[in-house]
Amino acid sequence: MFIAKIQQTFNRAYRYFVVQKNPLFIKQKYGIPDRLDWTVELTPDGWFIAECKDLPGVFTQAQSKKELLDMVNDAVLTYFGVPKRESDFIFNEFRMANNEVIRYEAHLQTQPT
């Protein structure tokens, strides 16, 4: 838990000095689709398990809905080989099967393309 907090603090400080590139630019540059189809299951112990139907072998898990959005972004960026220095997210919202939408609440600063 302590190491995760240190990593989170480092990532915030890094993004303060190195602004993320525009998600539309990242999608175009790396050929990332605008929409991906995911299945999400909630385990008995409270974990969200997500599988991308459009990208073979892409799975992720999270303990909260906000973390699920972070993990989905990370899984997609990793799948397409996007370097961390370029982007932390490409999707600012995630629609669940029940039409519930998970969104980033804060305004995310991006670099113009």
C-alpha positions in Angstrom: 0.0 0.0 0.0 2.8 2.4 0.9 4.6 1.8 -2.4 1.4 2.4 -4.3 1.0 5.8 -2.6 4.6 6.7 -3.5 4.0 5.7 -7.1 0.7 7.7 -7.2 2.5 10.8 -5.8 5.4 10.4 -8.3 2.9 10.1 -11.2 1.1 13.3 -10.1 4.4 15.2 -9.9 5.5 13.8 -13.2 2.3 15.0 -14.9 2.7 18.4 -13.4 5.9 18.9 -15.3 5.2 16.7 -18.4 1.7 17.4 -19.6 -0.2 14.5 -21.2 -0.8 14.6 -24.9 -4.4 15.0 -26.2 -6.2 11.7 -26.1 -7.6 12.1 -29.7 -4.0 12.5 -30.9 -2.9 9.4 -29.0 -5.8 7.4 -30.5 -5.0 8.5 -34.0 -1.2 8.0 -33.6 -1.5 4.4 -32.2 -4.6 3.3 -34.0 -6.8 3.0 -30.9 -10.5 2.7 -31.6 -12.8 5.3 -30.2 -15.0 2.6 -28.6 -14.2 -0.8 -27.2 -16.7 -3.4 -25.9 -16.0 -4.6 -22.4 -17.6 -7.2 -20.1 -17.4 -6.4 -16.4 -18.2 -8.9 -13.6 -18.3 -8.2 -9.9 -16.7 -11.0 -7.8 -18.2 -12.1 -4.5 -15.3 -10.4 -2.7 -16.0 -7.0 -4.4 -13.5 -6.9 -7.3 -14.5 -5.7 -10.7 -13.0 -7.9 -13.4 -13.1 -6.5 -16.9 -12.4 -8.2 -20.3 -12.2 -6.4 -23.6 -14.1 -8.3 -26.3 -12.4 -6.3 -29.0 -8.8 -6.8 -27.9 -7.8 -10.5 -27.4 -6.3 -11.2 -24.1 -6.9 -7.8 -22.5 -8.2 -8.3 -18.9 -7.9 -6.0 -15.9 -9.3 -5.8 -12.4 -10.0 -3.1 -9.8 -11.5 -2.7 -6.3 -13.5 0.5 -7.2 -15.2 2.0 -10.2 -12.8 4.9 -10.3 -9.9 2.5 -10.2 -11.6 0.4 -13.0 -11.5 3.4 -15.3 -7.8 3.9 -14.5 -7.1 0.2 -15.1 -9.0 0.0 -18.4 -7.0 3.0 -19.7 -3.8 1.4 -18.5 -4.7 -2.0 -20.2 -5.5 -0.3 -23.5 -2.5 1.9 -23.5 -0.3 -1.1 -22.7 -1.9 -3.2 -25.4 -1.2 -0.5 -28.1 2.3 0.2 -26.8 1.8 3.8 -25.8 4.7 5.1 -23.7 3.8 6.3 -20.2 5.4 9.7 -20.9 2.8 10.3 -23.6 -0.4 9.4 -21.9 -2.1 8.2 -18.7 -5.6 8.0 -20.2 -7.4 8.0 -23.5 -10.9 7.3 -22.2 -12.3 9.8 -19.7 -15.5 7.7 -19.2 -16.5 4.1 -19.1 -20.0 2.9 -19.7 -21.1 -0.2 -17.8 -23.6 -2.8 -19.1 -26.4 -1.2 -16.9 -25.7 2.1 -18.7 -24.0 3.5 -15.6 -21.2 5.8 -16.6 -17.9 6.2 -14.7 -16.2 9.5 -15.4 -13.1 11.3 -14.3 -14.3 14.1 -12.1 -11.4 16.4 -12.2 -10.4 18.4 -15.3 -7.5 16.5 -16.8 -4.9 18.8 -18.3 -3.6 17.8 -21.7 -1.1 19.1 -24.1 -2.4 20.5 -27.4 -1.6 18.4 -30.5 
